[in-house]
């Protein structure tokens, strides 16, 4: 299996049409007798732009997925207008949009996390009350009263959890086995940036750096007239 937007779409169709699985949002009520369920989760660690691509593909084939954005990412700025617009777009087409929480900064106290979700929803843009932890300390499966943790027991069991972490293809044969056996509920974590169609990881890294530099340059150009002349015009539309 290769990593690109075409193979992503093919994978989803394989799960949905060939294996007759239903894709769910984490905050969706389920009837008890429902079988063959899958939670498709996207943690956005690198690229909101590739998340937007995946969201459109899913929408075109009538699939709901779950997106988690980081407040303190080094690779993108969640308060950038284009990122907020992507969150709004994903939310409006029916995906679940929550926060990807760095426990080492925010901790895992219910009050703090709830305040963060409320503040974000009221002051920035609509989010659903669902969180996924970024690099959780021994998989934080704490169950909270006021919001959903995707690692709580209802959604997460190590045997039914698969991920494309480090752009590793190993999840694919394992997933096919679970689908064949009709196991449920499966939680599949796919990181949007890995599906951006650039196989060479050195090139991939260059593109992320270039996009970040272009964003900084564009900010400096707009806000500091006296250094504007030192900044070359450049394309900032990288899609990654
Ligand atoms: Zn993460």
Boltz pocket constraint, residues with backbone or C-beta under 6 A from the ligand:
constraints:
  - pocket:
      binder: B
      contacts: [[A, 43], [A, 44], [A, 45], [A, 100], [A, 133], [A, 134], [A, 135]]
      max_distance: 6.0
